[in-house]
């Protein structure tokens, strides 16, 4: 999964707005928006640490989520198993 996709998913699941994530993380709005829209490919480690702290997830767990493919992510996070196409 892309970093921005995971951050945005975690943000939504926590019921946080963009502004709340910005305030809680201390990152700039432009930085957060750029990440959420997958415009930033290699964010700085301290940015990820700040966002993880704001989202209450360890950097190790976050990294593990980012390494999953979309189907595995959906299964692990939402407990949804994708249907096989006939």
QUIJO-V960120 format. One line per field, one symbol per residue. phi: phi as a letter, one per 30 degrees, with the letter a starting at -180 (. if undefined). psi: psi as a letter, one per 40 degrees, with the letter a starting at -180 (. if undefined). burial: 1 if it has 16 or more other ideal C-beta (glycine too) atoms within 10 Angstrom, else 0. A space follows every 10 residues. Layout:
# QUIJO-V960120
phi->???
psi->???
burial->???
This chain:
# QUIJO-V960120
phi->.deddddddd edddicdedd dddddidddd ddddddchdc dbddeddddd ddddchbddd ddddddddde ddeddddchc cddddd
psi->iidddddddd dddefiiddd dddddeiidd ddddddefdh dgiidddddd ddddefiidd ddddddeiid dddddddefh hiihh.
burial->1011111111 1000010000 1101101000 1100110001 0010001101 1101101000 0100110000 0011000000 000000
